[in-house]
């Protein structure tokens, strides 16, 4: 597996002249099996982050409604 970090300028964005850049990672695999292993790990992390975000939104909604 090869990993390359790069920061392209997205000229589609309306503020592309400001020079804001995002970090991107490019992953290259020798075989599909390696790709599927990494995909499984990444999807598990994404699900965990989404669940955490949903739960924090639910609690913040309770607190904002309680105090207002």
N, CA, C and O atoms as a Tripos MOL2 file, in Angstrom:
@<TRIPOS>MOLECULE
protein
  272   271    68     0     0
PROTEIN
NO_CHARGES

@<TRIPOS>ATOM
      1 N           0.8550   -1.1760    0.0000 N.3       1 UNK1
      2 CA          0.0000    0.0000    0.0000 C.3       1 UNK1
      3 C           0.8960    1.2330    0.0000 C.2       1 UNK1
      4 O           1.8770    1.3010    0.7410 O.2       1 UNK1
      5 N           0.5560    2.1840   -0.8210 N.am      2 UNK2
      6 CA          1.2440    3.4660   -0.8690 C.3       2 UNK2
      7 C           0.3190    4.5460   -0.3480 C.2       2 UNK2
      8 O          -0.8850    4.5160   -0.6030 O.2       2 UNK2
      9 N           0.8730    5.4940    0.3760 N.am      3 UNK3
     10 CA          0.1110    6.5970    0.9410 C.3       3 UNK3
     11 C           0.7870    7.8950    0.5440 C.2       3 UNK3
     12 O           1.9710    8.0970    0.8140 O.2       3 UNK3
     13 N           0.0320    8.7740   -0.0990 N.am      4 UNK4
     14 CA          0.5500   10.0710   -0.5240 C.3       4 UNK4
     15 C          -0.3610   11.1490    0.0410 C.2       4 UNK4
     16 O          -1.5820   11.0650   -0.0850 O.2       4 UNK4
     17 N           0.2300   12.1600    0.6630 N.am      5 UNK5
     18 CA         -0.5250   13.2980    1.1960 C.3       5 UNK5
     19 C          -0.3350   14.4810    0.2470 C.2       5 UNK5
     20 O           0.7900   14.8150   -0.1250 O.2       5 UNK5
     21 N          -1.4510   15.1130   -0.1430 N.am      6 UNK6
     22 CA         -1.3600   16.2730   -1.0190 C.3       6 UNK6
     23 C          -2.4340   17.2820   -0.6700 C.2       6 UNK6
     24 O          -3.4230   16.9520   -0.0160 O.2       6 UNK6
     25 N          -2.2330   18.5170   -1.1110 N.am      7 UNK7
     26 CA         -3.1500   19.6170   -0.7940 C.3       7 UNK7
     27 C          -3.5020   20.3700   -2.0920 C.2       7 UNK7
     28 O          -2.8760   21.3820   -2.4100 O.2       7 UNK7
     29 N          -4.4910   19.8800   -2.8300 N.am      8 UNK8
     30 CA         -4.8650   20.5550   -4.0680 C.3       8 UNK8
     31 C          -5.7230   21.7890   -3.8020 C.2       8 UNK8
     32 O          -6.3350   21.9190   -2.7410 O.2       8 UNK8
     33 N          -5.7580   22.6850   -4.7740 N.am      9 UNK9
     34 CA         -6.6470   23.8410   -4.7220 C.3       9 UNK9
     35 C          -7.8950   23.4840   -5.5150 C.2       9 UNK9
     36 O          -7.8040   23.1050   -6.6820 O.2       9 UNK9
     37 N          -9.0560   23.6020   -4.8890 N.am     10 UNK10
     38 CA        -10.3190   23.2660   -5.5430 C.3      10 UNK10
     39 C         -10.8400   24.5120   -6.2440 C.2      10 UNK10
     40 O         -11.4060   25.3960   -5.6000 O.2      10 UNK10
     41 N         -10.6530   24.5870   -7.5600 N.am     11 UNK11
     42 CA        -11.0460   25.7980   -8.2890 C.3      11 UNK11
     43 C         -12.5490   25.8780   -8.5320 C.2      11 UNK11
     44 O         -13.0320   26.8800   -9.0590 O.2      11 UNK11
     45 N         -13.2900   24.8520   -8.1610 N.am     12 UNK12
     46 CA        -14.7460   24.8750   -8.3090 C.3      12 UNK12
     47 C         -15.3740   25.7340   -7.2060 C.2      12 UNK12
     48 O         -16.4320   26.3290   -7.4100 O.2      12 UNK12
     49 N         -14.7280   25.7980   -6.0500 N.am     13 UNK13
     50 CA        -15.2510   26.5750   -4.9340 C.3      13 UNK13
     51 C         -15.2370   28.0660   -5.2690 C.2      13 UNK13
     52 O         -14.3120   28.5400   -5.9280 O.2      13 UNK13
     53 N         -16.2600   28.8170   -4.8180 N.am     14 UNK14
     54 CA        -16.3160   30.2480   -5.1340 C.3      14 UNK14
     55 C         -15.1700   31.0470   -4.5060 C.2      14 UNK14
     56 O         -14.8130   32.1080   -5.0180 O.2      14 UNK14
     57 N         -14.5920   30.5610   -3.4140 N.am     15 UNK15
     58 CA        -13.5190   31.3060   -2.7570 C.3      15 UNK15
     59 C         -12.1530   30.6640   -3.0220 C.2      15 UNK15
     60 O         -11.2750   30.7130   -2.1600 O.2      15 UNK15
     61 N         -11.9640   30.0700   -4.1900 N.am     16 UNK16
     62 CA        -10.7170   29.3660   -4.4720 C.3      16 UNK16
     63 C          -9.5150   30.3010   -4.5810 C.2      16 UNK16
     64 O          -8.3780   29.8470   -4.4560 O.2      16 UNK16
     65 N          -9.7370   31.5880   -4.8100 N.am     17 UNK17
     66 CA         -8.6260   32.5330   -4.9100 C.3      17 UNK17
     67 C          -8.0460   32.8910   -3.5460 C.2      17 UNK17
     68 O          -6.9560   33.4570   -3.4670 O.2      17 UNK17
     69 N          -8.7630   32.5670   -2.4760 N.am     18 UNK18
     70 CA         -8.2840   32.8450   -1.1260 C.3      18 UNK18
     71 C          -7.0760   31.9610   -0.8100 C.2      18 UNK18
     72 O          -6.2240   32.3470   -0.0100 O.2      18 UNK18
     73 N          -6.9950   30.8070   -1.4180 N.am     19 UNK19
     74 CA         -5.8700   29.9110   -1.2100 C.3      19 UNK19
     75 C          -6.0810   28.8780   -0.1280 C.2      19 UNK19
     76 O          -5.1240   28.2590    0.3380 O.2      19 UNK19
     77 N          -7.3420   28.6810    0.2830 N.am     20 UNK20
     78 CA         -7.6150   27.6470    1.2750 C.3      20 UNK20
     79 C          -7.3820   26.2720    0.6560 C.2      20 UNK20
     80 O          -7.8560   25.9800   -0.4420 O.2      20 UNK20
     81 N          -6.6510   25.4420    1.3760 N.am     21 UNK21
     82 CA         -6.3630   24.1020    0.8770 C.3      21 UNK21
     83 C          -6.7810   23.0840    1.9290 C.2      21 UNK21
     84 O          -6.7480   23.3560    3.1300 O.2      21 UNK21
     85 N          -7.1670   21.9280    1.4620 N.am     22 UNK22
     86 CA         -7.5280   20.8270    2.3430 C.3      22 UNK22
     87 C          -6.4950   19.7250    2.1820 C.2      22 UNK22
     88 O          -5.8920   19.5660    1.1210 O.2      22 UNK22
     89 N          -6.3060   18.9750    3.2450 N.am     23 UNK23
     90 CA         -5.4090   17.8310    3.1840 C.3      23 UNK23
     91 C          -6.1590   16.6240    2.6430 C.2      23 UNK23
     92 O          -7.2630   16.3150    3.0920 O.2      23 UNK23
     93 N          -5.5620   15.9550    1.6910 N.am     24 UNK24
     94 CA         -6.1160   14.7360    1.1240 C.3      24 UNK24
     95 C          -5.0770   13.6310    1.2230 C.2      24 UNK24
     96 O          -3.8740   13.8870    1.1880 O.2      24 UNK24
     97 N          -5.5510   12.4180    1.3440 N.am     25 UNK25
     98 CA         -4.6930   11.2460    1.3430 C.3      25 UNK25
     99 C          -5.0510   10.3930    0.1400 C.2      25 UNK25
    100 O          -6.2230   10.1060   -0.1060 O.2      25 UNK25
    101 N          -4.0440    9.9960   -0.5990 N.am     26 UNK26
    102 CA         -4.2470    9.1040   -1.7360 C.3      26 UNK26
    103 C          -3.6860    7.7380   -1.3620 C.2      26 UNK26
    104 O          -2.4990    7.6010   -1.0660 O.2      26 UNK26
    105 N          -4.5450    6.7390   -1.3780 N.am     27 UNK27
    106 CA         -4.1480    5.3790   -1.0550 C.3      27 UNK27
    107 C          -4.1130    4.5530   -2.3370 C.2      27 UNK27
    108 O          -5.0530    4.5750   -3.1310 O.2      27 UNK27
    109 N          -3.0280    3.8370   -2.5230 N.am     28 UNK28
    110 CA         -2.8950    2.9480   -3.6800 C.3      28 UNK28
    111 C          -2.6340    1.5380   -3.1700 C.2      28 UNK28
    112 O          -1.8240    1.3360   -2.2650 O.2      28 UNK28
    113 N          -3.3150    0.5770   -3.7470 N.am     29 UNK29
    114 CA         -3.2200   -0.7990   -3.2930 C.3      29 UNK29
    115 C          -2.7250   -1.6960   -4.4160 C.2      29 UNK29
    116 O          -2.9450   -1.4240   -5.5960 O.2      29 UNK29
    117 N          -2.0520   -2.7690   -4.0230 N.am     30 UNK30
    118 CA         -1.5540   -3.7310   -4.9960 C.3      30 UNK30
    119 C          -2.6360   -4.7210   -5.4090 C.2      30 UNK30
    120 O          -2.6180   -5.2380   -6.5270 O.2      30 UNK30
    121 N          -3.5740   -4.9840   -4.5100 N.am     31 UNK31
    122 CA         -4.6350   -5.9420   -4.8360 C.3      31 UNK31
    123 C          -5.9480   -5.5060   -4.1720 C.2      31 UNK31
    124 O          -5.9510   -4.6760   -3.2630 O.2      31 UNK31
    125 N          -7.0280   -6.0650   -4.6300 N.am     32 UNK32
    126 CA         -8.3600   -5.7160   -4.1510 C.3      32 UNK32
    127 C          -8.5500   -6.1580   -2.7010 C.2      32 UNK32
    128 O          -9.2700   -5.5040   -1.9460 O.2      32 UNK32
    129 N          -7.9160   -7.2500   -2.3070 N.am     33 UNK33
    130 CA         -8.0630   -7.7350   -0.9390 C.3      33 UNK33
    131 C          -7.5400   -6.7000    0.0650 C.2      33 UNK33
    132 O          -8.1600   -6.4630    1.1020 O.2      33 UNK33
    133 N          -6.3950   -6.0880   -0.2530 N.am     34 UNK34
    134 CA         -5.8570   -5.0430    0.6240 C.3      34 UNK34
    135 C          -6.8110   -3.8530    0.7020 C.2      34 UNK34
    136 O          -7.0220   -3.2860    1.7740 O.2      34 UNK34
    137 N          -7.3760   -3.4860   -0.4270 N.am     35 UNK35
    138 CA         -8.3410   -2.3910   -0.4750 C.3      35 UNK35
    139 C          -9.5470   -2.6830    0.4090 C.2      35 UNK35
    140 O          -9.9880   -1.8100    1.1570 O.2      35 UNK35
    141 N         -10.0790   -3.8780    0.3360 N.am     36 UNK36
    142 CA        -11.2600   -4.2340    1.1090 C.3      36 UNK36
    143 C         -10.9770   -4.2570    2.6100 C.2      36 UNK36
    144 O         -11.8460   -3.8970    3.4040 O.2      36 UNK36
    145 N          -9.7730   -4.6760    3.0100 N.am     37 UNK37
    146 CA         -9.4100   -4.6620    4.4270 C.3      37 UNK37
    147 C          -9.3940   -3.2400    4.9760 C.2      37 UNK37
    148 O          -9.9350   -2.9680    6.0470 O.2      37 UNK37
    149 N          -8.7620   -2.3360    4.2250 N.am     38 UNK38
    150 CA         -8.6830   -0.9380    4.6720 C.3      38 UNK38
    151 C         -10.0560   -0.2910    4.6400 C.2      38 UNK38
    152 O         -10.3950    0.4900    5.5280 O.2      38 UNK38
    153 N         -10.8400   -0.6060    3.6370 N.am     39 UNK39
    154 CA        -12.1920   -0.0580    3.5340 C.3      39 UNK39
    155 C         -13.0310   -0.4580    4.7410 C.2      39 UNK39
    156 O         -13.7860    0.3560    5.2710 O.2      39 UNK39
    157 N         -12.9040   -1.6930    5.1710 N.am     40 UNK40
    158 CA        -13.6470   -2.1790    6.3360 C.3      40 UNK40
    159 C         -13.2670   -1.3970    7.5850 C.2      40 UNK40
    160 O         -14.1380   -1.0140    8.3660 O.2      40 UNK40
    161 N         -11.9720   -1.1560    7.7800 N.am     41 UNK41
    162 CA        -11.5060   -0.3910    8.9460 C.3      41 UNK41
    163 C         -11.9780    1.0550    8.8960 C.2      41 UNK41
    164 O         -12.3970    1.6110    9.9110 O.2      41 UNK41
    165 N         -11.9120    1.6590    7.7230 N.am     42 UNK42
    166 CA        -12.3200    3.0610    7.5810 C.3      42 UNK42
    167 C         -13.8190    3.2110    7.8030 C.2      42 UNK42
    168 O         -14.2530    4.1440    8.4790 O.2      42 UNK42
    169 N         -14.6120    2.3100    7.2460 N.am     43 UNK43
    170 CA        -16.0600    2.3970    7.4210 C.3      43 UNK43
    171 C         -16.4640    2.2190    8.8820 C.2      43 UNK43
    172 O         -17.4170    2.8470    9.3430 O.2      43 UNK43
    173 N         -15.7490    1.3740    9.6060 N.am     44 UNK44
    174 CA        -16.0360    1.2120   11.0370 C.3      44 UNK44
    175 C         -15.7760    2.5140   11.7820 C.2      44 UNK44
    176 O         -16.5570    2.8930   12.6540 O.2      44 UNK44
    177 N         -14.6990    3.1950   11.4520 N.am     45 UNK45
    178 CA        -14.3850    4.4820   12.0970 C.3      45 UNK45
    179 C         -15.4090    5.5480   11.7260 C.2      45 UNK45
    180 O         -15.7840    6.3670   12.5650 O.2      45 UNK45
    181 N         -15.8570    5.5430   10.4890 N.am     46 UNK46
    182 CA        -16.8660    6.5130   10.0430 C.3      46 UNK46
    183 C         -18.1770    6.2950   10.7830 C.2      46 UNK46
    184 O         -18.8040    7.2580   11.2240 O.2      46 UNK46
    185 N         -18.5960    5.0500   10.9230 N.am     47 UNK47
    186 CA        -19.8400    4.7530   11.6540 C.3      47 UNK47
    187 C         -19.7320    5.2010   13.1060 C.2      47 UNK47
    188 O         -20.6710    5.7790   13.6540 O.2      47 UNK47
    189 N         -18.6030    4.9380   13.7200 N.am     48 UNK48
    190 CA        -18.3920    5.3380   15.1070 C.3      48 UNK48
    191 C         -18.4750    6.8590   15.2520 C.2      48 UNK48
    192 O         -19.0990    7.3580   16.1880 O.2      48 UNK48
    193 N         -17.8570    7.5880   14.3410 N.am     49 UNK49
    194 CA        -17.9050    9.0470   14.3860 C.3      49 UNK49
    195 C         -19.3140    9.5790   14.1500 C.2      49 UNK49
    196 O         -19.7310   10.5350   14.8050 O.2      49 UNK49
    197 N         -20.0490    8.9730   13.2240 N.am     50 UNK50
    198 CA        -21.4260    9.4080   12.9710 C.3      50 UNK50
    199 C         -22.3160    9.1740   14.1830 C.2      50 UNK50
    200 O         -23.1300   10.0270   14.5360 O.2      50 UNK50
    201 N         -22.1580    8.0130   14.8190 N.am     51 UNK51
    202 CA        -22.9480    7.7250   16.0210 C.3      51 UNK51
    203 C         -22.6160    8.7080   17.1380 C.2      51 UNK51
    204 O         -23.5110    9.1790   17.8390 O.2      51 UNK51
    205 N         -21.3480    9.0130   17.3030 N.am     52 UNK52
    206 CA        -20.9390    9.9700   18.3320 C.3      52 UNK52
    207 C         -21.5050   11.3600   18.0280 C.2      52 UNK52
    208 O         -21.9420   12.0670   18.9370 O.2      52 UNK52
    209 N         -21.4990   11.7490   16.7570 N.am     53 UNK53
    210 CA        -22.0400   13.0470   16.3670 C.3      53 UNK53
    211 C         -23.5410   13.1120   16.6130 C.2      53 UNK53
    212 O         -24.0470   14.1270   17.0900 O.2      53 UNK53
    213 N         -24.2520   12.0460   16.2940 N.am     54 UNK54
    214 CA        -25.6980   12.0130   16.5190 C.3      54 UNK54
    215 C         -26.0260   12.0960   18.0060 C.2      54 UNK54
    216 O         -26.9510   12.8020   18.4050 O.2      54 UNK54
    217 N         -25.2640   11.3710   18.8220 N.am     55 UNK55
    218 CA        -25.5430   11.3850   20.2560 C.3      55 UNK55
    219 C         -25.2170   12.7430   20.8640 C.2      55 UNK55
    220 O         -25.9300   13.1970   21.7600 O.2      55 UNK55
    221 N         -24.1640   13.3990   20.4020 N.am     56 UNK56
    222 CA        -23.8470   14.7230   20.9450 C.3      56 UNK56
    223 C         -24.8840   15.7450   20.5000 C.2      56 UNK56
    224 O         -25.1990   16.6640   21.2560 O.2      56 UNK56
    225 N         -25.4230   15.6060   19.2870 N.am     57 UNK57
    226 CA        -26.4770   16.5050   18.8240 C.3      57 UNK57
    227 C         -27.7420   16.3280   19.6550 C.2      57 UNK57
    228 O         -28.4260   17.3050   19.9610 O.2      57 UNK57
    229 N         -28.0530   15.1000   20.0190 N.am     58 UNK58
    230 CA        -29.2560   14.8400   20.8120 C.3      58 UNK58
    231 C         -29.1300   15.4750   22.1890 C.2      58 UNK58
    232 O         -30.0800   16.0880   22.6760 O.2      58 UNK58
    233 N         -27.9820   15.3370   22.8140 N.am     59 UNK59
    234 CA        -27.7910   15.9230   24.1320 C.3      59 UNK59
    235 C         -27.7480   17.4440   24.0790 C.2      59 UNK59
    236 O         -28.2860   18.1070   24.9660 O.2      59 UNK59
    237 N         -27.1180   18.0020   23.0540 N.am     60 UNK60
    238 CA        -27.0720   19.4610   22.9600 C.3      60 UNK60
    239 C         -28.4670   20.0290   22.7060 C.2      60 UNK60
    240 O         -28.7870   21.1190   23.1800 O.2      60 UNK60
    241 N         -29.2930   19.2990   21.9660 N.am     61 UNK61
    242 CA        -30.6690   19.7310   21.7500 C.3      61 UNK61
    243 C         -31.4710   19.7400   23.0380 C.2      61 UNK61
    244 O         -32.2980   20.6270   23.2490 O.2      61 UNK61
    245 N         -31.2380   18.7720   23.8910 N.am     62 UNK62
    246 CA        -31.9260   18.7320   25.1800 C.3      62 UNK62
    247 C         -31.5320   19.9200   26.0470 C.2      62 UNK62
    248 O         -32.3860   20.5460   26.6750 O.2      62 UNK62
    249 N         -30.2570   20.2250   26.0820 N.am     63 UNK63
    250 CA        -29.7950   21.3220   26.9260 C.3      63 UNK63
    251 C         -30.2380   22.6830   26.4050 C.2      63 UNK63
    252 O         -30.5680   23.5640   27.1990 O.2      63 UNK63
    253 N         -30.2520   22.8730   25.1010 N.am     64 UNK64
    254 CA        -30.6820   24.1730   24.5650 C.3      64 UNK64
    255 C         -32.1730   24.3700   24.7960 C.2      64 UNK64
    256 O         -32.6080   25.4870   25.0740 O.2      64 UNK64
    257 N         -32.9600   23.3110   24.6880 N.am     65 UNK65
    258 CA        -34.3930   23.4400   24.9160 C.3      65 UNK65
    259 C         -34.6810   23.6420   26.4030 C.2      65 UNK65
    260 O         -35.6450   24.3210   26.7570 O.2      65 UNK65
    261 N         -33.8710   23.0700   27.2640 N.am     66 UNK66
    262 CA        -34.0920   23.1630   28.6860 C.3      66 UNK66
    263 C         -33.8710   24.5850   29.2030 C.2      66 UNK66
    264 O         -34.6460   25.0780   30.0240 O.2      66 UNK66
    265 N         -32.8250   25.2360   28.7250 N.am     67 UNK67
    266 CA        -32.4750   26.5660   29.2350 C.3      67 UNK67
    267 C         -33.2300   27.6880   28.5460 C.2      67 UNK67
    268 O         -33.2400   28.8090   29.0560 O.2      67 UNK67
    269 N         -33.8490   27.4400   27.4310 N.am     68 UNK68
    270 CA        -34.5380   28.5340   26.7220 C.3      68 UNK68
    271 C         -35.9770   28.4240   27.0030 C.2      68 UNK68
    272 O         -36.7650   29.2350   26.5170 O.2      68 UNK68
@<TRIPOS>BOND
     1     1     2 1
     2     2     3 1
     3     3     4 2
     4     3     5 am
     5     5     6 1
     6     6     7 1
     7     7     8 2
     8     7     9 am
     9     9    10 1
    10    10    11 1
    11    11    12 2
    12    11    13 am
    13    13    14 1
    14    14    15 1
    15    15    16 2
    16    15    17 am
    17    17    18 1
    18    18    19 1
    19    19    20 2
    20    19    21 am
    21    21    22 1
    22    22    23 1
    23    23    24 2
    24    23    25 am
    25    25    26 1
    26    26    27 1
    27    27    28 2
    28    27    29 am
    29    29    30 1
    30    30    31 1
    31    31    32 2
    32    31    33 am
    33    33    34 1
    34    34    35 1
    35    35    36 2
    36    35    37 am
    37    37    38 1
    38    38    39 1
    39    39    40 2
    40    39    41 am
    41    41    42 1
    42    42    43 1
    43    43    44 2
    44    43    45 am
    45    45    46 1
    46    46    47 1
    47    47    48 2
    48    47    49 am
    49    49    50 1
    50    50    51 1
    51    51    52 2
    52    51    53 am
    53    53    54 1
    54    54    55 1
    55    55    56 2
    56    55    57 am
    57    57    58 1
    58    58    59 1
    59    59    60 2
    60    59    61 am
    61    61    62 1
    62    62    63 1
    63    63    64 2
    64    63    65 am
    65    65    66 1
    66    66    67 1
    67    67    68 2
    68    67    69 am
    69    69    70 1
    70    70    71 1
    71    71    72 2
    72    71    73 am
    73    73    74 1
    74    74    75 1
    75    75    76 2
    76    75    77 am
    77    77    78 1
    78    78    79 1
    79    79    80 2
    80    79    81 am
    81    81    82 1
    82    82    83 1
    83    83    84 2
    84    83    85 am
    85    85    86 1
    86    86    87 1
    87    87    88 2
    88    87    89 am
    89    89    90 1
    90    90    91 1
    91    91    92 2
    92    91    93 am
    93    93    94 1
    94    94    95 1
    95    95    96 2
    96    95    97 am
    97    97    98 1
    98    98    99 1
    99    99   100 2
   100    99   101 am
   101   101   102 1
   102   102   103 1
   103   103   104 2
   104   103   105 am
   105   105   106 1
   106   106   107 1
   107   107   108 2
   108   107   109 am
   109   109   110 1
   110   110   111 1
   111   111   112 2
   112   111   113 am
   113   113   114 1
   114   114   115 1
   115   115   116 2
   116   115   117 am
   117   117   118 1
   118   118   119 1
   119   119   120 2
   120   119   121 am
   121   121   122 1
   122   122   123 1
   123   123   124 2
   124   123   125 am
   125   125   126 1
   126   126   127 1
   127   127   128 2
   128   127   129 am
   129   129   130 1
   130   130   131 1
   131   131   132 2
   132   131   133 am
   133   133   134 1
   134   134   135 1
   135   135   136 2
   136   135   137 am
   137   137   138 1
   138   138   139 1
   139   139   140 2
   140   139   141 am
   141   141   142 1
   142   142   143 1
   143   143   144 2
   144   143   145 am
   145   145   146 1
   146   146   147 1
   147   147   148 2
   148   147   149 am
   149   149   150 1
   150   150   151 1
   151   151   152 2
   152   151   153 am
   153   153   154 1
   154   154   155 1
   155   155   156 2
   156   155   157 am
   157   157   158 1
   158   158   159 1
   159   159   160 2
   160   159   161 am
   161   161   162 1
   162   162   163 1
   163   163   164 2
   164   163   165 am
   165   165   166 1
   166   166   167 1
   167   167   168 2
   168   167   169 am
   169   169   170 1
   170   170   171 1
   171   171   172 2
   172   171   173 am
   173   173   174 1
   174   174   175 1
   175   175   176 2
   176   175   177 am
   177   177   178 1
   178   178   179 1
   179   179   180 2
   180   179   181 am
   181   181   182 1
   182   182   183 1
   183   183   184 2
   184   183   185 am
   185   185   186 1
   186   186   187 1
   187   187   188 2
   188   187   189 am
   189   189   190 1
   190   190   191 1
   191   191   192 2
   192   191   193 am
   193   193   194 1
   194   194   195 1
   195   195   196 2
   196   195   197 am
   197   197   198 1
   198   198   199 1
   199   199   200 2
   200   199   201 am
   201   201   202 1
   202   202   203 1
   203   203   204 2
   204   203   205 am
   205   205   206 1
   206   206   207 1
   207   207   208 2
   208   207   209 am
   209   209   210 1
   210   210   211 1
   211   211   212 2
   212   211   213 am
   213   213   214 1
   214   214   215 1
   215   215   216 2
   216   215   217 am
   217   217   218 1
   218   218   219 1
   219   219   220 2
   220   219   221 am
   221   221   222 1
   222   222   223 1
   223   223   224 2
   224   223   225 am
   225   225   226 1
   226   226   227 1
   227   227   228 2
   228   227   229 am
   229   229   230 1
   230   230   231 1
   231   231   232 2
   232   231   233 am
   233   233   234 1
   234   234   235 1
   235   235   236 2
   236   235   237 am
   237   237   238 1
   238   238   239 1
   239   239   240 2
   240   239   241 am
   241   241   242 1
   242   242   243 1
   243   243   244 2
   244   243   245 am
   245   245   246 1
   246   246   247 1
   247   247   248 2
   248   247   249 am
   249   249   250 1
   250   250   251 1
   251   251   252 2
   252   251   253 am
   253   253   254 1
   254   254   255 1
   255   255   256 2
   256   255   257 am
   257   257   258 1
   258   258   259 1
   259   259   260 2
   260   259   261 am
   261   261   262 1
   262   262   263 1
   263   263   264 2
   264   263   265 am
   265   265   266 1
   266   266   267 1
   267   267   268 2
   268   267   269 am
   269   269   270 1
   270   270   271 1
   271   271   272 2
@<TRIPOS>SUBSTRUCTURE
     1 UNK1         2 RESIDUE 1 A UNK
     2 UNK2         6 RESIDUE 1 A UNK
     3 UNK3        10 RESIDUE 1 A UNK
     4 UNK4        14 RESIDUE 1 A UNK
     5 UNK5        18 RESIDUE 1 A UNK
     6 UNK6        22 RESIDUE 1 A UNK
     7 UNK7        26 RESIDUE 1 A UNK
     8 UNK8        30 RESIDUE 1 A UNK
     9 UNK9        34 RESIDUE 1 A UNK
    10 UNK10       38 RESIDUE 1 A UNK
    11 UNK11       42 RESIDUE 1 A UNK
    12 UNK12       46 RESIDUE 1 A UNK
    13 UNK13       50 RESIDUE 1 A UNK
    14 UNK14       54 RESIDUE 1 A UNK
    15 UNK15       58 RESIDUE 1 A UNK
    16 UNK16       62 RESIDUE 1 A UNK
    17 UNK17       66 RESIDUE 1 A UNK
    18 UNK18       70 RESIDUE 1 A UNK
    19 UNK19       74 RESIDUE 1 A UNK
    20 UNK20       78 RESIDUE 1 A UNK
    21 UNK21       82 RESIDUE 1 A UNK
    22 UNK22       86 RESIDUE 1 A UNK
    23 UNK23       90 RESIDUE 1 A UNK
    24 UNK24       94 RESIDUE 1 A UNK
    25 UNK25       98 RESIDUE 1 A UNK
    26 UNK26      102 RESIDUE 1 A UNK
    27 UNK27      106 RESIDUE 1 A UNK
    28 UNK28      110 RESIDUE 1 A UNK
    29 UNK29      114 RESIDUE 1 A UNK
    30 UNK30      118 RESIDUE 1 A UNK
    31 UNK31      122 RESIDUE 1 A UNK
    32 UNK32      126 RESIDUE 1 A UNK
    33 UNK33      130 RESIDUE 1 A UNK
    34 UNK34      134 RESIDUE 1 A UNK
    35 UNK35      138 RESIDUE 1 A UNK
    36 UNK36      142 RESIDUE 1 A UNK
    37 UNK37      146 RESIDUE 1 A UNK
    38 UNK38      150 RESIDUE 1 A UNK
    39 UNK39      154 RESIDUE 1 A UNK
    40 UNK40      158 RESIDUE 1 A UNK
    41 UNK41      162 RESIDUE 1 A UNK
    42 UNK42      166 RESIDUE 1 A UNK
    43 UNK43      170 RESIDUE 1 A UNK
    44 UNK44      174 RESIDUE 1 A UNK
    45 UNK45      178 RESIDUE 1 A UNK
    46 UNK46      182 RESIDUE 1 A UNK
    47 UNK47      186 RESIDUE 1 A UNK
    48 UNK48      190 RESIDUE 1 A UNK
    49 UNK49      194 RESIDUE 1 A UNK
    50 UNK50      198 RESIDUE 1 A UNK
    51 UNK51      202 RESIDUE 1 A UNK
    52 UNK52      206 RESIDUE 1 A UNK
    53 UNK53      210 RESIDUE 1 A UNK
    54 UNK54      214 RESIDUE 1 A UNK
    55 UNK55      218 RESIDUE 1 A UNK
    56 UNK56      222 RESIDUE 1 A UNK
    57 UNK57      226 RESIDUE 1 A UNK
    58 UNK58      230 RESIDUE 1 A UNK
    59 UNK59      234 RESIDUE 1 A UNK
    60 UNK60      238 RESIDUE 1 A UNK
    61 UNK61      242 RESIDUE 1 A UNK
    62 UNK62      246 RESIDUE 1 A UNK
    63 UNK63      250 RESIDUE 1 A UNK
    64 UNK64      254 RESIDUE 1 A UNK
    65 UNK65      258 RESIDUE 1 A UNK
    66 UNK66      262 RESIDUE 1 A UNK
    67 UNK67      266 RESIDUE 1 A UNK
    68 UNK68      270 RESIDUE 1 A UNK
